[in-house]
Amino acid sequence: MNATRQTETAERIPFDSAEQELYLNLWRTYDCLKALEERLFSQYQLSPQQYNLLRILQHDDPNPLPTLKLGQRLISRSPDITRMLDRLEKQGLIQRERRSENRRIVHVHLTDAGRQKLEEMAEPVRQMHAEQFGDLDENQQKALLQLLKAARGVHEDGSCSWLSE
């Protein structure tokens, strides 16, 4: 089947609802944007989630963050933050510590290697974001951001604090 015929066939398949069409378009867009993200982060031996975690730590650097607060600030909910921290610690990018006043709480902070990795990645990440959204003008970007916030807002349960901090 040639490309034209495939496109014609795909265009004829109706969606069950406008909401389904929106969802599937959002999913497809995410898939396209994620491919760029994964390609970049793999060059630095990081996942996008690990990069997000390092950036959160950078925001509070040099102060350490308790793992619970760190998990609440992640963009994607990570059920296994411990494993993610294990990997980052093994790479020498973070360090964990338990303080004598409360040994149940694990505090996490960036190492010099973690700071250096983020500095090294800053411009390539900026360029990636420009590639992801550079075809939209500033007004389109602002409109899209407002629409995404509105669509997501009714589903957030308040435990996600990454937007409010």
C-alpha positions as CSV (number, residue, x, y, z in Angstrom):
1,M,0.0,0.0,0.0
2,N,1.5,3.3,-1.0
3,A,1.8,6.3,1.4
4,T,-1.1,8.2,-0.2
5,R,-3.4,5.3,0.1
6,Q,-2.4,4.8,3.8
7,T,-3.0,8.5,4.5
8,E,-6.4,8.3,2.8
9,T,-7.4,5.3,4.9
10,A,-6.2,6.8,8.1
11,E,-8.1,10.0,7.5
12,R,-11.3,8.0,7.0
13,I,-11.3,6.3,10.3
14,P,-13.6,8.3,12.6
15,F,-13.0,9.0,16.2
16,D,-15.5,8.1,18.8
17,S,-15.6,11.6,20.1
18,A,-13.8,14.9,20.0
19,E,-12.2,14.0,23.4
20,Q,-10.8,10.8,21.9
21,E,-9.3,12.8,19.0
22,L,-7.7,15.2,21.4
23,Y,-6.3,12.5,23.5
24,L,-4.9,10.5,20.6
25,N,-3.4,13.7,19.2
26,L,-1.8,14.6,22.6
27,W,-0.4,11.1,22.8
28,R,1.0,11.2,19.3
29,T,2.6,14.7,20.0
30,Y,4.1,13.4,23.3
31,D,5.6,10.4,21.4
32,C,7.2,12.7,18.9
33,L,8.6,15.1,21.5
34,K,9.7,12.2,23.7
35,A,11.8,10.8,20.9
36,L,13.9,14.0,20.8
37,E,14.2,13.9,24.6
38,E,15.3,10.3,24.8
39,R,17.9,10.8,22.0
40,L,19.5,13.7,23.9
41,F,19.4,12.2,27.4
42,S,20.8,8.9,26.2
43,Q,24.0,10.7,25.1
44,Y,24.5,11.6,28.8
45,Q,23.6,8.2,30.2
46,L,20.5,9.6,31.8
47,S,16.8,9.1,31.5
48,P,14.5,12.1,31.3
49,Q,13.2,11.3,34.8
50,Q,16.8,11.2,36.2
51,Y,17.5,14.6,34.5
52,N,14.3,16.0,36.1
53,L,15.4,14.8,39.5
54,L,18.9,16.4,39.1
55,R,17.3,19.7,38.1
56,I,15.1,19.6,41.2
57,L,18.1,19.1,43.3
58,Q,19.9,21.9,41.4
59,H,17.0,24.3,42.3
60,D,17.7,23.9,46.0
61,D,21.4,23.4,45.8
62,P,23.5,23.4,48.0
63,N,20.7,22.4,50.4
64,P,19.7,18.7,50.3
65,L,16.1,17.5,49.9
66,P,14.4,14.7,51.7
67,T,13.4,11.9,49.3
68,L,9.7,12.4,50.0
69,K,9.8,16.1,48.9
70,L,11.9,15.2,45.9
71,G,9.4,12.6,44.8
72,Q,6.5,15.1,45.1
73,R,8.3,17.5,42.8
74,L,8.9,15.1,40.0
75,I,7.0,15.8,36.8
76,S,6.3,12.1,36.2
77,R,5.2,10.0,39.2
78,S,8.0,7.6,39.9
79,P,6.9,4.6,41.9
80,D,10.5,3.6,42.5
81,I,12.5,6.7,43.4
82,T,14.9,4.6,45.4
83,R,16.1,2.7,42.3
84,M,16.5,6.0,40.4
85,L,18.6,7.4,43.3
86,D,20.7,4.2,43.3
87,R,21.6,4.7,39.7
88,L,22.4,8.4,40.1
89,E,24.5,7.7,43.2
90,K,26.3,4.9,41.3
91,Q,27.2,7.5,38.6
92,G,28.5,9.8,41.3
93,L,25.9,12.5,40.5
94,I,24.1,12.6,43.8
95,Q,24.8,11.7,47.4
96,R,22.4,10.4,50.1
97,E,22.7,11.0,53.8
98,R,20.8,10.1,56.9
99,R,21.1,12.7,59.7
100,S,21.5,11.7,63.3
101,E,18.4,13.6,64.4
102,N,16.1,11.5,62.3
103,R,17.7,8.5,60.6
104,R,14.4,7.5,58.9
105,I,14.6,10.5,56.5
106,V,17.1,10.3,53.6
107,H,18.4,13.6,52.3
108,V,19.7,13.9,48.8
109,H,22.0,16.5,47.3
110,L,24.0,17.0,44.1
111,T,27.7,16.2,44.0
112,D,30.2,18.3,42.0
113,A,29.9,15.8,39.2
114,G,26.1,16.2,39.2
115,R,26.5,20.0,39.0
116,Q,29.0,19.6,36.2
117,K,26.7,17.2,34.3
118,L,23.8,19.7,34.5
119,E,26.1,22.6,33.3
120,E,27.3,20.5,30.4
121,M,23.7,19.6,29.4
122,A,22.2,23.1,29.8
123,E,22.7,24.3,26.2
124,P,21.8,21.0,24.5
125,V,18.6,20.8,26.5
126,R,17.7,24.4,25.6
127,Q,18.3,23.6,21.9
128,M,16.2,20.4,22.2
129,H,13.3,22.5,23.6
130,A,13.7,25.0,20.8
131,E,13.5,22.1,18.3
132,Q,10.4,20.7,20.1
133,F,8.5,24.0,20.2
134,G,10.4,26.5,18.0
135,D,7.9,26.3,15.2
136,L,5.2,27.8,17.5
137,D,5.4,31.5,18.0
138,E,5.3,33.0,21.5
139,N,1.5,33.5,21.5
140,Q,0.9,29.9,20.3
141,Q,3.2,28.6,23.0
142,K,1.4,30.6,25.7
143,A,-2.0,29.4,24.4
144,L,-0.9,25.8,24.3
145,L,0.5,26.1,27.8
146,Q,-2.8,27.4,29.1
147,L,-4.8,24.7,27.4
148,L,-2.6,22.0,28.8
149,K,-2.8,23.4,32.3
150,A,-6.6,23.6,32.0
151,A,-6.9,20.0,30.7
152,R,-4.6,18.6,33.4
153,G,-5.8,20.8,36.3
154,V,-9.0,18.8,37.0
155,H,-7.0,15.6,37.3
156,E,-4.3,16.8,39.7
157,D,-4.8,15.7,43.3
158,G,-2.8,18.4,45.0
159,S,0.1,16.1,46.0
160,C,2.0,17.2,42.9
161,S,3.8,20.4,43.9
162,W,6.2,20.8,41.0
163,L,4.1,23.7,39.5
164,S,3.6,25.6,42.7
165,E,7.2,25.9,43.8
